[in-house]
Amino acid sequence: MNSVTTFDSGAPEAPLLSIRTKLLRRAVSVWLVLHLTAIVIAPASVAPTSELVLSGWKIFRPYLQVLYLDHGYHFFAPEPGESTLLAFVAERPDGTVVHGRLPDKAVGPRLLYHRYFMLTEHMNQAPEGLRPAWYESYARHIGREHGASRVSLTKQTHYLPTMEAVLDGVRLDDPRGYEEQPLGDFRCDD
């Protein structure tokens, strides 16, 4: 006679654990598909684009903003706009003069160059009433960096040449692609 002994270990039943695991896997899979869709929608929503993509952008925009995944695409694709640079002339008390520009191509590492570029872009986008304070702040910083008593600032807007102009041999750094606007002279004596 065969006898089978069963023990009750008090552990959760295997089917219940299996259902929870399956639900968790499905939830993660759905989130992953939605996340990847949002990542694709972000750069695809830059004009020119379709109404379908714009509808998707309206749905995913809050999610992308919370995770700060909706930035930067307008600088690179499909048609980047103009960029803002800040040229300066710093006069030291001994009469020597330092000419420079932010961002400076010689700045390294590249991430620091990008940081300066973002600072000048944000300066350009500041509300009209705050811009004089931004300019003065930049002048004071440049004055400290170069030991200057006076700093003159000029906003440089760099427009990219058209595709036709590039095909005709115009370089990206052609001086005709820059527009200058004087921002003022600032005393840097502390």
KENU-814484 format. One record per atom (N, C-alpha, C): residue number from 1; residue in one letter; atom name; x, y, z. Coordinates in Angstrom, 2 decimals. Example, Ala and Ser with C-alpha at 12.3 -4.5 7.8 and 13.67 -1.06 7.14 Angstrom:
2
R,1,A,N,13.19,-5.69,7.80
R,1,A,CA,12.30,-4.50,7.80
R,1,A,C,13.20,-3.30,7.80
R,2,S,N,12.85,-2.25,7.08
R,2,S,CA,13.67,-1.06,7.14
R,2,S,C,12.90,0.03,7.87
// end
This chain:
190
R,1,M,N,0.84,-1.16,0.00
R,1,M,CA,0.00,0.00,0.00
R,1,M,C,0.90,1.24,0.00
R,2,N,N,0.65,2.14,-0.95
R,2,N,CA,1.42,3.37,-1.04
R,2,N,C,0.71,4.48,-0.28
R,3,S,N,1.46,5.21,0.47
R,3,S,CA,0.85,6.35,1.14
R,3,S,C,1.62,7.62,0.76
R,4,V,N,0.91,8.68,0.55
R,4,V,CA,1.50,9.96,0.18
R,4,V,C,1.27,10.91,1.33
R,5,T,N,2.35,11.52,1.77
R,5,T,CA,2.25,12.47,2.87
R,5,T,C,2.39,13.88,2.29
R,6,T,N,1.48,14.77,2.63
R,6,T,CA,1.56,16.16,2.18
R,6,T,C,1.83,17.04,3.38
R,7,F,N,2.61,18.04,3.16
R,7,F,CA,2.95,18.98,4.22
R,7,F,C,2.44,20.36,3.83
R,8,D,N,1.91,21.09,4.76
R,8,D,CA,1.46,22.47,4.53
R,8,D,C,2.52,23.38,5.11
R,9,S,N,3.30,24.01,4.23
R,9,S,CA,4.40,24.86,4.69
R,9,S,C,3.93,26.27,5.02
R,10,G,N,2.73,26.63,4.67
R,10,G,CA,2.24,27.97,4.92
R,10,G,C,2.71,28.96,3.88
R,11,A,N,3.50,28.53,2.88
R,11,A,CA,3.99,29.41,1.82
R,11,A,C,2.87,29.72,0.84
R,12,P,N,2.93,30.88,0.17
R,12,P,CA,1.88,31.20,-0.80
R,12,P,C,1.87,30.17,-1.91
R,13,E,N,0.70,29.99,-2.43
R,13,E,CA,0.56,29.01,-3.49
R,13,E,C,1.30,29.48,-4.73
R,14,A,N,1.88,28.55,-5.43
R,14,A,CA,2.65,28.86,-6.64
R,14,A,C,1.81,29.57,-7.69
R,15,P,N,0.56,29.18,-7.94
R,15,P,CA,-0.22,29.90,-8.97
R,15,P,C,-0.44,31.37,-8.62
R,16,L,N,-0.63,31.70,-7.33
R,16,L,CA,-0.84,33.09,-6.93
R,16,L,C,0.43,33.91,-7.17
R,17,L,N,1.56,33.37,-6.84
R,17,L,CA,2.84,34.04,-7.08
R,17,L,C,3.07,34.22,-8.57
R,18,S,N,2.71,33.25,-9.32
R,18,S,CA,2.87,33.30,-10.76
R,18,S,C,1.98,34.39,-11.37
R,19,I,N,0.80,34.57,-10.88
R,19,I,CA,-0.11,35.61,-11.38
R,19,I,C,0.45,36.99,-11.07
R,20,R,N,0.97,37.20,-9.86
R,20,R,CA,1.56,38.49,-9.50
R,20,R,C,2.77,38.80,-10.38
R,21,T,N,3.60,37.79,-10.60
R,21,T,CA,4.78,37.98,-11.44
R,21,T,C,4.38,38.33,-12.86
R,22,K,N,3.37,37.65,-13.38
R,22,K,CA,2.91,37.94,-14.74
R,22,K,C,2.34,39.35,-14.84
R,23,L,N,1.56,39.77,-13.84
R,23,L,CA,1.00,41.12,-13.85
R,23,L,C,2.11,42.18,-13.79
R,24,L,N,3.11,41.94,-12.95
R,24,L,CA,4.22,42.88,-12.84
R,24,L,C,4.98,42.97,-14.16
R,25,R,N,5.24,41.84,-14.77
R,25,R,CA,5.95,41.83,-16.05
R,25,R,C,5.14,42.56,-17.12
R,26,R,N,3.84,42.34,-17.15
R,26,R,CA,3.00,43.04,-18.14
R,26,R,C,2.99,44.54,-17.89
R,27,A,N,2.90,44.94,-16.63
R,27,A,CA,2.89,46.37,-16.31
R,27,A,C,4.21,47.02,-16.72
R,28,V,N,5.33,46.38,-16.44
R,28,V,CA,6.63,46.91,-16.82
R,28,V,C,6.75,46.96,-18.35
R,29,S,N,6.25,45.94,-19.02
R,29,S,CA,6.29,45.92,-20.49
R,29,S,C,5.47,47.05,-21.09
R,30,V,N,4.28,47.28,-20.55
R,30,V,CA,3.43,48.38,-21.04
R,30,V,C,4.12,49.71,-20.80
R,31,W,N,4.68,49.91,-19.59
R,31,W,CA,5.39,51.15,-19.30
R,31,W,C,6.56,51.34,-20.25
R,32,L,N,7.32,50.27,-20.50
R,32,L,CA,8.49,50.36,-21.37
R,32,L,C,8.09,50.75,-22.80
R,33,V,N,7.01,50.18,-23.31
R,33,V,CA,6.53,50.54,-24.65
R,33,V,C,6.10,52.00,-24.68
R,34,L,N,5.37,52.45,-23.66
R,34,L,CA,4.93,53.85,-23.61
R,34,L,C,6.14,54.79,-23.47
R,35,H,N,7.12,54.42,-22.65
R,35,H,CA,8.31,55.24,-22.47
R,35,H,C,9.08,55.38,-23.79
R,36,L,N,9.30,54.29,-24.47
R,36,L,CA,10.02,54.33,-25.75
R,36,L,C,9.24,55.13,-26.80
R,37,T,N,7.92,55.01,-26.78
R,37,T,CA,7.09,55.79,-27.69
R,37,T,C,7.27,57.28,-27.40
R,38,A,N,7.28,57.64,-26.13
R,38,A,CA,7.47,59.04,-25.74
R,38,A,C,8.83,59.55,-26.19
R,39,I,N,9.86,58.73,-26.06
R,39,I,CA,11.21,59.12,-26.46
R,39,I,C,11.27,59.36,-27.97
R,40,V,N,10.55,58.58,-28.74
R,40,V,CA,10.53,58.75,-30.20
R,40,V,C,9.69,59.97,-30.59
R,41,I,N,8.60,60.20,-29.86
R,41,I,CA,7.70,61.33,-30.16
R,41,I,C,8.40,62.66,-29.95
R,42,A,N,9.26,62.76,-28.92
R,42,A,CA,9.89,64.05,-28.58
R,42,A,C,10.60,64.68,-29.77
R,43,P,N,11.57,64.03,-30.39
R,43,P,CA,12.23,64.68,-31.54
R,43,P,C,11.35,64.72,-32.78
R,44,A,N,10.43,63.76,-32.89
R,44,A,CA,9.56,63.74,-34.07
R,44,A,C,8.55,64.89,-34.06
R,45,S,N,8.33,65.48,-32.90
R,45,S,CA,7.32,66.55,-32.79
R,45,S,C,7.83,67.91,-33.26
R,46,V,N,9.11,68.02,-33.56
R,46,V,CA,9.67,69.29,-34.01
R,46,V,C,9.17,69.55,-35.43
R,47,A,N,8.68,70.76,-35.66
R,47,A,CA,8.11,71.12,-36.96
R,47,A,C,9.18,71.03,-38.05
R,48,P,N,8.82,70.67,-39.23
R,48,P,CA,7.50,70.28,-39.70
R,48,P,C,7.20,68.83,-39.33
R,49,T,N,5.97,68.58,-38.94
R,49,T,CA,5.57,67.23,-38.54
R,49,T,C,4.09,67.03,-38.82
R,50,S,N,3.61,65.83,-38.61
R,50,S,CA,2.21,65.50,-38.91
R,50,S,C,1.31,65.77,-37.72
R,51,E,N,0.02,65.81,-37.99
R,51,E,CA,-0.97,66.01,-36.93
R,51,E,C,-0.97,64.82,-35.98
R,52,L,N,-0.71,63.63,-36.49
R,52,L,CA,-0.66,62.44,-35.65
R,52,L,C,0.46,62.56,-34.61
R,53,V,N,1.62,62.99,-35.04
R,53,V,CA,2.75,63.14,-34.11
R,53,V,C,2.44,64.26,-33.10
R,54,L,N,1.84,65.35,-33.56
R,54,L,CA,1.48,66.43,-32.63
R,54,L,C,0.46,65.96,-31.59
R,55,S,N,-0.46,65.10,-31.99
R,55,S,CA,-1.42,64.54,-31.04
R,55,S,C,-0.70,63.68,-30.00
R,56,G,N,0.25,62.89,-30.46
R,56,G,CA,1.04,62.08,-29.54
R,56,G,C,1.86,62.95,-28.60
R,57,W,N,2.39,64.05,-29.13
R,57,W,CA,3.17,64.99,-28.31
R,57,W,C,2.30,65.56,-27.20
R,58,K,N,1.07,65.91,-27.49
R,58,K,CA,0.19,66.47,-26.46
R,58,K,C,-0.06,65.46,-25.34
R,59,I,N,-0.12,64.18,-25.70
R,59,I,CA,-0.34,63.14,-24.69
R,59,I,C,0.91,62.91,-23.85
R,60,F,N,2.07,62.82,-24.49
R,60,F,CA,3.30,62.45,-23.78
R,60,F,C,4.07,63.63,-23.21
R,61,R,N,3.72,64.85,-23.58
R,61,R,CA,4.49,66.02,-23.14
R,61,R,C,4.63,66.13,-21.62
R,62,P,N,3.54,65.99,-20.85
R,62,P,CA,3.71,66.10,-19.39
R,62,P,C,4.70,65.06,-18.83
R,63,Y,N,4.62,63.85,-19.33
R,63,Y,CA,5.53,62.79,-18.88
R,63,Y,C,6.97,63.15,-19.22
R,64,L,N,7.20,63.61,-20.43
R,64,L,CA,8.55,63.97,-20.87
R,64,L,C,9.09,65.17,-20.09
R,65,Q,N,8.22,66.11,-19.76
R,65,Q,CA,8.66,67.28,-19.00
R,65,Q,C,9.04,66.90,-17.57
R,66,V,N,8.28,66.03,-16.95
R,66,V,CA,8.58,65.60,-15.58
R,66,V,C,9.95,64.93,-15.53
R,67,L,N,10.26,64.13,-16.53
R,67,L,CA,11.55,63.43,-16.58
R,67,L,C,12.64,64.24,-17.27
R,68,Y,N,12.30,65.46,-17.71
R,68,Y,CA,13.22,66.35,-18.42
R,68,Y,C,13.84,65.66,-19.63
R,69,L,N,12.97,65.08,-20.43
R,69,L,CA,13.39,64.40,-21.65
R,69,L,C,12.92,65.13,-22.90
R,70,D,N,12.47,66.36,-22.75
R,70,D,CA,11.90,67.10,-23.89
R,70,D,C,12.77,68.27,-24.34
R,71,H,N,14.04,68.23,-24.07
R,71,H,CA,14.91,69.37,-24.33
R,71,H,C,15.92,69.08,-25.43
R,72,G,N,16.41,70.15,-26.01
R,72,G,CA,17.55,70.04,-26.89
R,72,G,C,17.29,69.75,-28.35
R,73,Y,N,16.16,69.18,-28.69
R,73,Y,CA,15.96,68.75,-30.07
R,73,Y,C,15.88,69.93,-31.03
R,74,H,N,15.38,71.06,-30.56
R,74,H,CA,15.22,72.21,-31.45
R,74,H,C,16.56,72.81,-31.86
R,75,F,N,17.63,72.51,-31.14
R,75,F,CA,18.95,73.01,-31.52
R,75,F,C,19.52,72.23,-32.69
R,76,F,N,19.07,71.00,-32.87
R,76,F,CA,19.76,70.12,-33.80
R,76,F,C,18.93,69.65,-34.99
R,77,A,N,17.62,69.52,-34.84
R,77,A,CA,16.86,68.92,-35.93
R,77,A,C,15.45,69.48,-35.96
R,78,P,N,14.79,69.51,-37.08
R,78,P,CA,15.37,69.28,-38.39
R,78,P,C,16.06,70.52,-38.93
R,79,E,N,15.69,71.70,-38.43
R,79,E,CA,16.33,72.94,-38.88
R,79,E,C,16.71,73.77,-37.66
R,80,P,N,17.96,73.69,-37.23
R,80,P,CA,18.35,74.46,-36.05
R,80,P,C,18.25,75.96,-36.32
R,81,G,N,17.89,76.69,-35.28
R,81,G,CA,17.78,78.14,-35.41
R,81,G,C,19.10,78.82,-35.15
R,82,E,N,19.02,80.13,-35.04
R,82,E,CA,20.23,80.91,-34.77
R,82,E,C,20.70,80.65,-33.34
R,83,S,N,21.95,80.96,-33.09
R,83,S,CA,22.50,80.81,-31.74
R,83,S,C,22.96,82.18,-31.23
R,84,T,N,23.02,82.30,-29.92
R,84,T,CA,23.40,83.56,-29.29
R,84,T,C,24.76,83.41,-28.65
R,85,L,N,25.66,84.32,-28.98
R,85,L,CA,27.00,84.35,-28.41
R,85,L,C,27.18,85.69,-27.71
R,86,L,N,28.15,85.76,-26.84
R,86,L,CA,28.42,87.00,-26.11
R,86,L,C,29.88,87.37,-26.29
R,87,A,N,30.13,88.44,-27.05
R,87,A,CA,31.49,88.94,-27.25
R,87,A,C,31.78,89.98,-26.17
R,88,F,N,33.05,90.05,-25.74
R,88,F,CA,33.40,91.02,-24.72
R,88,F,C,34.78,91.62,-24.99
R,89,V,N,34.93,92.83,-24.46
R,89,V,CA,36.22,93.50,-24.43
R,89,V,C,36.42,93.90,-22.97
R,90,A,N,37.45,93.34,-22.35
R,90,A,CA,37.73,93.60,-20.94
R,90,A,C,38.99,94.46,-20.83
R,91,E,N,38.84,95.63,-20.19
R,91,E,CA,39.98,96.53,-20.00
R,91,E,C,40.50,96.40,-18.58
R,92,R,N,41.78,96.11,-18.48
R,92,R,CA,42.42,95.99,-17.16
R,92,R,C,42.89,97.37,-16.70
R,93,P,N,43.09,97.54,-15.40
R,93,P,CA,43.54,98.84,-14.88
R,93,P,C,44.87,99.30,-15.48
R,94,D,N,45.73,98.37,-15.91
R,94,D,CA,47.02,98.77,-16.49
R,94,D,C,46.91,99.15,-17.97
R,95,G,N,45.68,99.11,-18.53
R,95,G,CA,45.46,99.53,-19.91
R,95,G,C,45.42,98.39,-20.91
R,96,T,N,45.81,97.17,-20.51
R,96,T,CA,45.75,96.05,-21.45
R,96,T,C,44.28,95.66,-21.69
R,97,V,N,44.06,95.12,-22.87
R,97,V,CA,42.70,94.78,-23.27
R,97,V,C,42.64,93.30,-23.63
R,98,V,N,41.59,92.63,-23.17
R,98,V,CA,41.35,91.22,-23.48
R,98,V,C,40.07,91.14,-24.30
R,99,H,N,40.17,90.52,-25.49
R,99,H,CA,38.99,90.29,-26.32
R,99,H,C,38.60,88.82,-26.19
R,100,G,N,37.32,88.56,-26.13
R,100,G,CA,36.88,87.16,-26.02
R,100,G,C,35.43,86.99,-26.41
R,101,R,N,35.01,85.74,-26.36
R,101,R,CA,33.62,85.43,-26.70
R,101,R,C,33.18,84.21,-25.90
R,102,L,N,31.93,84.24,-25.46
R,102,L,CA,31.31,83.11,-24.80
R,102,L,C,30.24,82.53,-25.71
R,103,P,N,30.25,81.26,-25.95
R,103,P,CA,31.29,80.32,-25.56
R,103,P,C,32.50,80.44,-26.45
R,104,D,N,33.64,80.05,-25.92
R,104,D,CA,34.90,80.08,-26.65
R,104,D,C,35.20,78.67,-27.14
R,105,K,N,35.48,78.53,-28.43
R,105,K,CA,35.75,77.21,-29.01
R,105,K,C,36.92,76.50,-28.35
R,106,A,N,37.83,77.25,-27.74
R,106,A,CA,39.01,76.65,-27.13
R,106,A,C,38.72,76.07,-25.74
R,107,V,N,37.52,76.34,-25.20
R,107,V,CA,37.19,75.86,-23.86
R,107,V,C,37.03,74.34,-23.88
R,108,G,N,37.61,73.69,-22.92
R,108,G,CA,37.47,72.25,-22.79
R,108,G,C,37.21,71.92,-21.34
R,109,P,N,36.62,70.84,-21.05
R,109,P,CA,36.08,69.84,-21.96
R,109,P,C,34.85,70.35,-22.69
R,110,R,N,34.42,69.60,-23.66
R,110,R,CA,33.29,70.00,-24.51
R,110,R,C,32.04,70.31,-23.69
R,111,L,N,31.85,69.61,-22.59
R,111,L,CA,30.69,69.84,-21.75
R,111,L,C,30.69,71.26,-21.17
R,112,L,N,31.86,71.78,-20.85
R,112,L,CA,31.96,73.15,-20.35
R,112,L,C,31.60,74.14,-21.45
R,113,Y,N,32.06,73.89,-22.67
R,113,Y,CA,31.67,74.72,-23.81
R,113,Y,C,30.15,74.73,-23.95
R,114,H,N,29.55,73.56,-23.85
R,114,H,CA,28.09,73.46,-23.98
R,114,H,C,27.39,74.22,-22.87
R,115,R,N,27.94,74.19,-21.67
R,115,R,CA,27.35,74.93,-20.55
R,115,R,C,27.36,76.43,-20.83
R,116,Y,N,28.50,76.94,-21.32
R,116,Y,CA,28.56,78.37,-21.67
R,116,Y,C,27.56,78.70,-22.78
R,117,F,N,27.44,77.79,-23.73
R,117,F,CA,26.49,78.01,-24.82
R,117,F,C,25.06,78.09,-24.28
R,118,M,N,24.72,77.21,-23.36
R,118,M,CA,23.37,77.23,-22.77
R,118,M,C,23.15,78.51,-21.96
R,119,L,N,24.18,79.00,-21.28
R,119,L,CA,24.05,80.24,-20.52
R,119,L,C,23.74,81.42,-21.43
R,120,T,N,24.43,81.51,-22.57
R,120,T,CA,24.16,82.63,-23.48
R,120,T,C,22.79,82.48,-24.13
R,121,E,N,22.36,81.25,-24.40
R,121,E,CA,21.02,81.04,-24.95
R,121,E,C,19.95,81.46,-23.94
R,122,H,N,20.14,81.10,-22.67
R,122,H,CA,19.17,81.49,-21.64
R,122,H,C,19.16,83.00,-21.43
R,123,M,N,20.32,83.63,-21.54
R,123,M,CA,20.39,85.08,-21.43
R,123,M,C,19.52,85.71,-22.52
R,124,N,N,19.58,85.16,-23.71
R,124,N,CA,18.81,85.68,-24.83
R,124,N,C,17.31,85.48,-24.62
R,125,Q,N,16.92,84.44,-23.90
R,125,Q,CA,15.51,84.14,-23.69
R,125,Q,C,14.95,84.72,-22.40
R,126,A,N,15.77,85.44,-21.66
R,126,A,CA,15.33,86.03,-20.39
R,126,A,C,14.26,87.09,-20.68
R,127,P,N,13.33,87.27,-19.74
R,127,P,CA,12.33,88.33,-19.91
R,127,P,C,13.02,89.69,-20.09
R,128,E,N,12.42,90.53,-20.89
R,128,E,CA,13.01,91.83,-21.25
R,128,E,C,13.45,92.63,-20.02
R,129,G,N,12.68,92.62,-18.95
R,129,G,CA,13.00,93.40,-17.76
R,129,G,C,14.20,92.87,-16.99
R,130,L,N,14.53,91.58,-17.17
R,130,L,CA,15.66,90.99,-16.45
R,130,L,C,16.97,91.03,-17.22
R,131,R,N,16.91,91.32,-18.48
R,131,R,CA,18.13,91.27,-19.30
R,131,R,C,19.23,92.20,-18.82
R,132,P,N,18.95,93.44,-18.44
R,132,P,CA,20.05,94.30,-17.95
R,132,P,C,20.79,93.69,-16.75
R,133,A,N,20.06,93.04,-15.86
R,133,A,CA,20.70,92.39,-14.71
R,133,A,C,21.57,91.22,-15.16
R,134,W,N,21.13,90.49,-16.16
R,134,W,CA,21.93,89.38,-16.71
R,134,W,C,23.22,89.94,-17.30
R,135,Y,N,23.09,91.01,-18.08
R,135,Y,CA,24.27,91.59,-18.73
R,135,Y,C,25.28,92.05,-17.69
R,136,E,N,24.79,92.73,-16.66
R,136,E,CA,25.68,93.22,-15.61
R,136,E,C,26.35,92.06,-14.89
R,137,S,N,25.61,90.99,-14.65
R,137,S,CA,26.17,89.82,-14.00
R,137,S,C,27.29,89.20,-14.83
R,138,Y,N,27.06,89.06,-16.14
R,138,Y,CA,28.09,88.54,-17.02
R,138,Y,C,29.32,89.44,-17.02
R,139,A,N,29.10,90.75,-17.08
R,139,A,CA,30.22,91.70,-17.10
R,139,A,C,31.05,91.58,-15.83
R,140,R,N,30.39,91.50,-14.67
R,140,R,CA,31.13,91.36,-13.40
R,140,R,C,31.95,90.07,-13.39
R,141,H,N,31.35,88.99,-13.87
R,141,H,CA,32.06,87.70,-13.90
R,141,H,C,33.28,87.77,-14.82
R,142,I,N,33.09,88.32,-16.00
R,142,I,CA,34.20,88.45,-16.96
R,142,I,C,35.28,89.36,-16.38
R,143,G,N,34.84,90.44,-15.71
R,143,G,CA,35.80,91.35,-15.08
R,143,G,C,36.63,90.64,-14.03
R,144,R,N,36.01,89.80,-13.20
R,144,R,CA,36.76,89.04,-12.19
R,144,R,C,37.70,88.04,-12.85
R,145,E,N,37.23,87.36,-13.88
R,145,E,CA,38.05,86.35,-14.55
R,145,E,C,39.31,86.95,-15.19
R,146,H,N,39.20,88.17,-15.70
R,146,H,CA,40.30,88.77,-16.44
R,146,H,C,40.96,89.94,-15.71
R,147,G,N,40.55,90.18,-14.47
R,147,G,CA,41.14,91.28,-13.70
R,147,G,C,40.85,92.63,-14.33
R,148,A,N,39.66,92.78,-14.91
R,148,A,CA,39.31,94.01,-15.63
R,148,A,C,38.52,94.96,-14.75
R,149,S,N,38.66,96.25,-15.05
R,149,S,CA,37.89,97.26,-14.34
R,149,S,C,36.69,97.71,-15.16
R,150,R,N,36.72,97.42,-16.46
R,150,R,CA,35.61,97.80,-17.34
R,150,R,C,35.44,96.69,-18.38
R,151,V,N,34.17,96.36,-18.65
R,151,V,CA,33.85,95.32,-19.65
R,151,V,C,32.77,95.84,-20.57
R,152,S,N,33.01,95.67,-21.85
R,152,S,CA,32.03,96.04,-22.87
R,152,S,C,31.48,94.74,-23.46
R,153,L,N,30.15,94.64,-23.51
R,153,L,CA,29.50,93.41,-24.00
R,153,L,C,28.78,93.66,-25.32
R,154,T,N,28.82,92.65,-26.20
R,154,T,CA,28.10,92.70,-27.47
R,154,T,C,27.44,91.34,-27.69
R,155,K,N,26.15,91.37,-27.93
R,155,K,CA,25.43,90.14,-28.26
R,155,K,C,25.65,89.84,-29.74
R,156,Q,N,26.06,88.61,-30.03
R,156,Q,CA,26.25,88.19,-31.42
R,156,Q,C,25.23,87.10,-31.73
R,157,T,N,24.41,87.33,-32.71
R,157,T,CA,23.46,86.33,-33.17
R,157,T,C,24.06,85.68,-34.41
R,158,H,N,24.23,84.36,-34.34
R,158,H,CA,24.84,83.63,-35.45
R,158,H,C,23.75,82.90,-36.22
R,159,Y,N,23.56,83.30,-37.45
R,159,Y,CA,22.58,82.67,-38.33
R,159,Y,C,23.29,81.64,-39.19
R,160,L,N,22.69,80.48,-39.31
R,160,L,CA,23.28,79.44,-40.15
R,160,L,C,23.02,79.75,-41.62
R,161,P,N,23.99,79.49,-42.48
R,161,P,CA,23.75,79.72,-43.91
R,161,P,C,22.76,78.69,-44.45
R,162,T,N,22.11,79.06,-45.52
R,162,T,CA,21.18,78.14,-46.16
R,162,T,C,21.96,77.00,-46.81
R,163,M,N,21.25,75.95,-47.15
R,163,M,CA,21.90,74.82,-47.82
R,163,M,C,22.51,75.26,-49.14
R,164,E,N,21.81,76.14,-49.84
R,164,E,CA,22.33,76.63,-51.12
R,164,E,C,23.63,77.40,-50.93
R,165,A,N,23.68,78.22,-49.87
R,165,A,CA,24.90,79.00,-49.60
R,165,A,C,26.08,78.07,-49.27
R,166,V,N,25.83,77.03,-48.50
R,166,V,CA,26.89,76.08,-48.17
R,166,V,C,27.37,75.38,-49.43
R,167,L,N,26.43,75.00,-50.30
R,167,L,CA,26.82,74.36,-51.56
R,167,L,C,27.62,75.31,-52.45
R,168,D,N,27.40,76.62,-52.28
R,168,D,CA,28.17,77.62,-53.03
R,168,D,C,29.50,77.95,-52.37
R,169,G,N,29.83,77.29,-51.25
R,169,G,CA,31.13,77.47,-50.63
R,169,G,C,31.16,78.36,-49.40
R,170,V,N,30.01,78.84,-48.94
R,170,V,CA,29.98,79.68,-47.74
R,170,V,C,30.27,78.79,-46.52
R,171,R,N,31.21,79.23,-45.69
R,171,R,CA,31.56,78.47,-44.49
R,171,R,C,30.56,78.76,-43.37
R,172,L,N,30.43,77.82,-42.44
R,172,L,CA,29.51,78.01,-41.32
R,172,L,C,29.91,79.19,-40.44
R,173,D,N,31.21,79.48,-40.37
R,173,D,CA,31.67,80.59,-39.53
R,173,D,C,31.92,81.87,-40.33
R,174,D,N,31.29,81.99,-41.48
R,174,D,CA,31.44,83.18,-42.31
R,174,D,C,30.99,84.42,-41.52
R,175,P,N,31.81,85.48,-41.49
R,175,P,CA,31.46,86.69,-40.71
R,175,P,C,30.13,87.32,-41.11
R,176,R,N,29.69,87.11,-42.34
R,176,R,CA,28.41,87.68,-42.77
R,176,R,C,27.21,87.01,-42.09
R,177,G,N,27.45,85.88,-41.42
R,177,G,CA,26.38,85.17,-40.73
R,177,G,C,26.14,85.65,-39.31
R,178,Y,N,26.86,86.70,-38.89
R,178,Y,CA,26.75,87.21,-37.53
R,178,Y,C,26.11,88.60,-37.54
R,179,E,N,25.23,88.82,-36.60
R,179,E,CA,24.63,90.13,-36.38
R,179,E,C,25.00,90.57,-34.97
R,180,E,N,25.49,91.80,-34.83
R,180,E,CA,25.95,92.28,-33.53
R,180,E,C,25.03,93.34,-32.96
R,181,Q,N,24.85,93.28,-31.64
R,181,Q,CA,24.05,94.26,-30.93
R,181,Q,C,24.78,94.64,-29.64
R,182,P,N,25.27,95.88,-29.53
R,182,P,CA,25.96,96.30,-28.31
R,182,P,C,25.02,96.23,-27.10
R,183,L,N,25.52,95.71,-25.99
R,183,L,CA,24.71,95.59,-24.77
R,183,L,C,25.10,96.61,-23.72
R,184,G,N,26.28,97.22,-23.88
R,184,G,CA,26.67,98.26,-22.94
R,184,G,C,28.07,98.07,-22.38
R,185,D,N,28.51,99.14,-21.69
R,185,D,CA,29.79,99.14,-21.00
R,185,D,C,29.50,99.06,-19.50
R,186,F,N,30.26,98.26,-18.78
R,186,F,CA,30.01,98.03,-17.38
R,186,F,C,31.28,98.22,-16.57
R,187,R,N,31.17,98.92,-15.45
R,187,R,CA,32.29,99.06,-14.51
R,187,R,C,32.34,97.81,-13.66
R,188,C,N,33.52,97.31,-13.39
R,188,C,CA,33.68,96.07,-12.63
R,188,C,C,34.45,96.28,-11.34
R,189,D,N,34.60,97.51,-10.90
R,189,D,CA,35.30,97.77,-9.65
R,189,D,C,34.42,97.31,-8.50
R,190,D,N,34.98,96.50,-7.61
R,190,D,CA,34.19,95.99,-6.47
R,190,D,C,34.22,96.94,-5.31
// end
